[in-house]
Amino acid sequence: MKESHEETAEKVIFDDLQLANSLFGVHSENLRRVARTIGVKINAKGNAITIQGDSLDVALSKRVLNDLFGLLKKGYPLFPNDVDYAIRMLSDNQSVNLEDIFLDTVYISSRKRIITPKSLAQKRYIDAIRKYDLVIGIGPAGTGKTYLAMAMAVASLMKQEVERIVLTRPAVEAGEKLGFLPGNMYEKVNPYLRPLYDALHDMMDFDRASRLIEKGVIEVAPLAFMRGRTLNDSFVILDEAQNAGPEQMKMYLTRLGFSSKSVITGDITQVDLPENKVSGLIDIQGILKGIEGIEFVYFSDRDVVRHSLVQDIIKAYERADERRQRNRHPSSSES
């Protein structure tokens, strides 16, 4: 139950009417988001607002709106979802500087969309990719692990920091079932690699991406195709790594060559391997911890940057898993 503090009302005046209108959003949608999420009442008139509610909630609302207004002043194109991310971050940690996060441009896509981190974990993640040669991002779906890694890879290629990008995923069904599918091996594994193509085409226009793939500057391939290779001057991304076995993971890790960078991403709660097979991603957490030049970054449901329902769905599944665990292993005190 939420602790109650004294009710208060505060007036906030923004010194630029045009930017204030951008902050408030179309039909004051952004103000409604703040009011609904934090639990306050906000009334707007011209370039001023009045915030009413619990004193701590009013203070948080004022901080969120002032910080977002500061971003608009710096030229940041504010989207409605950014309001949600700002509330989430400042609710968790009042010392967060939103400018450090939202103004850290990773890449500007072919659609002129600016790709930036949207949470503290995402900021730690891209900083780790800049600093370390091998970064392992672990967390639930929707936290931007693959998307940000792809943006960092494309940015590195455009800056000529690497000569090529290699995108790979384990094809879990690469055994008997795959054999029944029509086409050659590339056509058979293509459905498993589709999400990587989708992310790539979000970064650059289709024709340019296709040309780079044809030239071999960008390679999208199943993990099994990495065997026997050494990848120099490359930015390599292993996606869905929870579905790589320990042997596959070791094979992948030993492919890294000179002047190369690798990012491994995965969700250890979504392993599709047979029950008797260990996930290589789970395995390396113990094996690689403490090695200089390797960084682990962990994401949680708080870092989900998809539809707000995704965060609630992840939490619901976590609660269901906890209930199943309790039912399987009743407390010894009950015996």
C-alpha positions in Angstrom: 0.0 0.0 0.0 1.3 3.5 -1.0 2.4 5.6 2.0 0.4 8.9 2.2 2.1 12.3 2.5 0.6 15.7 2.7 -1.4 17.0 -0.2 0.1 19.9 -2.1 -0.2 21.9 -5.3 2.6 23.4 -7.3 2.6 25.7 -10.3 5.3 25.3 -13.0 6.0 27.8 -15.7 7.9 26.9 -18.8 9.8 29.7 -20.6 9.0 28.7 -24.2 5.4 28.3 -25.3 6.2 26.2 -28.4 8.4 23.8 -26.5 5.9 23.7 -23.7 3.3 22.6 -26.2 5.7 19.9 -27.4 6.2 18.8 -23.8 2.5 18.6 -23.1 1.9 16.5 -26.2 -1.0 16.4 -28.7 -4.2 17.0 -26.7 -2.0 17.1 -23.6 -1.3 13.3 -24.0 2.1 13.6 -22.2 0.6 15.4 -19.3 -2.1 12.7 -19.0 0.6 10.0 -19.0 2.4 11.7 -16.1 -0.8 12.2 -14.2 -2.1 8.7 -14.8 1.3 6.9 -14.0 2.3 8.9 -11.0 -1.2 9.5 -9.6 -1.5 13.3 -9.6 -3.8 15.9 -11.2 -2.3 18.3 -13.8 -4.0 21.3 -15.3 -2.4 23.3 -18.1 -3.0 26.8 -19.2 -0.7 28.4 -21.8 2.9 27.6 -20.9 2.0 26.9 -17.2 0.8 23.8 -15.4 -0.5 23.2 -11.9 0.2 19.8 -10.3 -1.9 18.6 -7.4 -1.5 15.5 -5.2 0.7 13.8 -2.7 3.8 16.0 -2.1 6.3 13.3 -3.2 4.3 12.5 -6.3 4.0 16.2 -7.1 7.8 16.6 -6.7 8.4 13.5 -9.0 6.0 14.9 -11.6 7.7 18.3 -11.6 11.1 16.7 -11.9 10.0 14.5 -14.8 8.5 17.4 -16.7 11.3 19.8 -16.1 13.9 17.3 -17.2 12.0 16.5 -20.4 11.6 20.2 -21.1 15.4 20.4 -20.8 15.8 17.7 -23.4 13.4 19.5 -25.8 15.6 22.6 -25.4 18.6 20.6 -26.4 16.8 19.5 -29.6 15.7 16.0 -28.5 12.6 14.8 -30.4 10.3 13.7 -27.5 8.1 10.7 -28.1 5.2 9.7 -25.8 7.0 6.5 -24.7 9.9 8.6 -23.6 7.7 10.1 -20.9 7.1 6.5 -19.6 10.8 5.8 -19.6 11.6 9.0 -17.8 9.0 8.3 -15.1 10.4 4.8 -14.7 14.0 5.9 -14.4 13.4 8.8 -12.0 11.0 6.7 -9.9 13.8 4.1 -9.4 16.7 6.6 -9.0 16.4 10.3 -8.4 20.1 10.8 -9.2 19.6 9.8 -12.8 20.5 12.5 -15.4 18.1 12.0 -18.3 20.3 14.1 -20.6 23.2 11.6 -20.1 20.9 8.8 -21.3 18.6 10.3 -23.9 21.2 12.5 -25.6 23.7 9.7 -26.0 23.0 9.1 -29.7 24.0 5.6 -30.8 23.0 5.9 -34.4 20.7 7.8 -36.7 18.8 5.3 -38.9 18.0 5.7 -42.6 14.6 6.9 -41.5 16.3 9.7 -39.6 15.2 8.2 -36.4 17.6 8.8 -33.5 18.5 5.6 -31.6 19.4 6.3 -28.0 19.3 4.3 -24.8 16.0 4.4 -22.9 17.0 3.0 -19.5 20.0 2.9 -17.1 20.7 -0.7 -18.1 20.7 0.3 -21.8 23.1 3.1 -21.1 25.4 0.8 -19.2 25.1 -1.7 -22.1 26.2 0.7 -24.9 29.0 2.1 -22.7 30.2 -1.4 -22.2 30.1 -2.1 -25.9 32.2 1.0 -26.5 34.7 -0.1 -23.8 35.0 -3.9 -24.0 35.7 -6.3 -26.8 33.2 -8.9 -25.5 29.9 -7.9 -23.9 27.2 -10.3 -22.8 23.7 -8.8 -22.5 21.3 -11.0 -20.5 17.6 -10.2 -19.9 14.0 -10.6 -21.0 12.6 -9.9 -24.5 11.9 -6.2 -25.4 14.8 -4.7 -23.5 16.6 -3.6 -26.7 19.6 -6.0 -26.3 19.8 -7.0 -30.0 18.5 -3.8 -31.4 21.1 -1.6 -29.6 23.9 -4.1 -30.5 22.8 -3.9 -34.1 22.8 0.0 -34.0 26.3 -0.1 -32.4 27.5 -2.5 -35.1 26.1 -0.4 -38.0 27.6 2.8 -36.5 31.0 1.1 -36.2 30.8 0.0 -39.8 29.8 3.5 -41.0 32.7 5.0 -39.0 35.0 2.4 -40.6 36.0 1.1 -37.2 35.3 -2.4 -38.5 35.4 -3.9 -42.0 32.3 -6.1 -41.6 29.4 -7.1 -39.5 28.5 -10.7 -38.7 25.1 -11.5 -37.3 24.4 -15.0 -36.1 21.9 -17.1 -34.2 21.6 -20.8 -33.3 19.1 -22.6 -35.4 17.5 -24.7 -32.6 15.7 -27.0 -35.1 18.9 -27.5 -37.2 18.6 -31.3 -36.8 16.1 -33.7 -38.2 13.1 -31.3 -38.5 15.1 -28.8 -40.6 15.8 -31.5 -43.2 12.1 -31.8 -44.1 11.9 -28.1 -45.1 12.2 -27.2 -48.8 15.2 -25.4 -50.3 19.0 -25.3 -49.7 20.5 -24.8 -46.3 20.4 -21.0 -46.4 16.7 -21.1 -47.3 16.0 -23.6 -44.5 17.7 -21.5 -41.8 16.4 -18.2 -43.1 13.3 -18.1 -40.8 15.5 -18.3 -37.8 17.5 -15.3 -39.0 14.5 -13.2 -40.0 14.6 -11.0 -36.8 18.2 -10.1 -37.5 17.3 -9.0 -41.0 14.3 -7.0 -39.6 16.5 -5.1 -37.2 19.1 -4.5 -39.9 16.6 -3.0 -42.3 15.3 -0.7 -39.5 18.9 0.8 -39.4 19.5 1.3 -43.1 17.4 1.3 -46.2 16.7 -2.1 -47.9 18.8 -1.5 -51.0 21.9 -0.5 -49.2 21.6 -3.4 -46.7 21.1 -5.8 -49.6 24.2 -4.5 -51.5 26.3 -4.9 -48.3 25.0 -8.4 -47.8 25.8 -9.3 -51.4 29.4 -8.0 -51.0 29.8 -9.9 -47.8 30.3 -6.7 -45.7 27.3 -7.8 -43.7 26.8 -11.5 -43.1 23.8 -13.1 -41.6 24.3 -16.8 -40.9 23.4 -19.6 -38.5 25.8 -20.2 -35.6 26.9 -23.6 -37.1 28.4 -21.7 -40.0 30.9 -20.0 -37.7 32.9 -23.2 -37.1 36.5 -23.2 -38.4 36.6 -19.4 -39.0 38.5 -16.5 -37.5 36.7 -13.2 -37.5 39.2 -10.3 -37.8 38.2 -6.6 -38.0 34.6 -7.5 -37.4 31.6 -6.6 -35.2 30.0 -9.9 -34.4 26.6 -10.4 -32.7 25.4 -13.7 -31.4 21.6 -13.4 -30.8 19.3 -15.8 -28.8 22.5 -17.2 -27.3 20.5 -19.1 -24.6 19.8 -21.7 -27.4 23.5 -22.4 -28.0 24.9 -25.4 -26.2 28.2 -25.2 -24.2 30.2 -26.6 -27.1 28.7 -24.2 -29.6 29.3 -21.3 -27.2 33.0 -22.3 -26.8 33.3 -22.6 -30.6 31.8 -19.1 -31.0 33.9 -17.4 -28.3 37.1 -18.8 -29.9 36.3 -17.3 -33.3 37.0 -13.7 -32.2 40.0 -12.3 -34.1 42.1 -9.2 -34.0 40.5 -5.7 -34.0 37.1 -7.3 -33.5 34.2 -6.8 -31.1 31.5 -9.3 -30.1 28.1 -8.9 -28.4 26.2 -11.9 -27.1 22.6 -11.5 -26.2 20.0 -13.8 -24.8 17.3 -14.5 -22.3 18.1 -17.3 -19.9 14.4 -17.8 -19.0 13.6 -18.7 -22.6 15.8 -21.7 -23.3 14.4 -23.8 -26.2 17.0 -26.6 -25.9 16.1 -30.2 -24.8 15.7 -30.5 -21.0 18.9 -32.6 -20.7 21.0 -30.0 -22.5 22.7 -27.1 -20.7 22.4 -23.6 -22.2 25.8 -22.2 -23.1 24.7 -18.7 -22.1 23.9 -19.9 -18.6 27.2 -21.8 -18.5 29.5 -18.9 -19.4 28.2 -16.7 -16.5 30.4 -18.8 -14.2 33.2 -19.5 -16.6 33.9 -16.0 -17.9 33.1 -13.9 -14.8 36.1 -11.8 -13.8 38.0 -12.0 -17.1 39.4 -8.6 -18.0 38.0 -7.3 -21.3 34.6 -9.1 -20.8 31.6 -7.4 -19.4 28.2 -8.8 -18.4 25.2 -6.4 -18.5 21.9 -7.6 -17.0 18.5 -6.3 -17.9 15.2 -6.7 -16.1 11.5 -6.1 -16.8 12.1 -2.5 -15.8 14.1 -2.1 -19.0 11.4 -3.3 -21.4 11.0 -0.7 -24.2 8.1 -2.3 -26.0 4.4 -1.8 -25.4 3.8 -1.1 -21.7 1.8 -4.4 -21.5 5.0 -6.4 -22.3 6.4 -5.4 -18.9 3.2 -6.5 -17.2 3.2 -9.8 -19.1 6.8 -10.5 -18.1 6.0 -9.9 -14.5 2.9 -12.2 -14.7 5.0 -15.0 -16.1 7.7 -14.5 -13.4 4.9 -14.8 -10.7 3.6 -17.9 -12.4 7.1 -19.5 -12.5 7.5 -18.7 -8.8 4.2 -20.4 -8.0 5.2 -23.5 -9.9 8.5 -23.6 -8.1 6.8 -23.4 -4.8 4.4 -26.2 -5.7 7.2 -28.4 -6.9 9.4 -27.8 -3.8 7.1 -27.1 -0.8 8.8 -25.7 2.2 10.4 -28.3 4.5 8.6 -26.6 7.4 5.3 -27.8 6.0 6.3 -31.5 6.3 
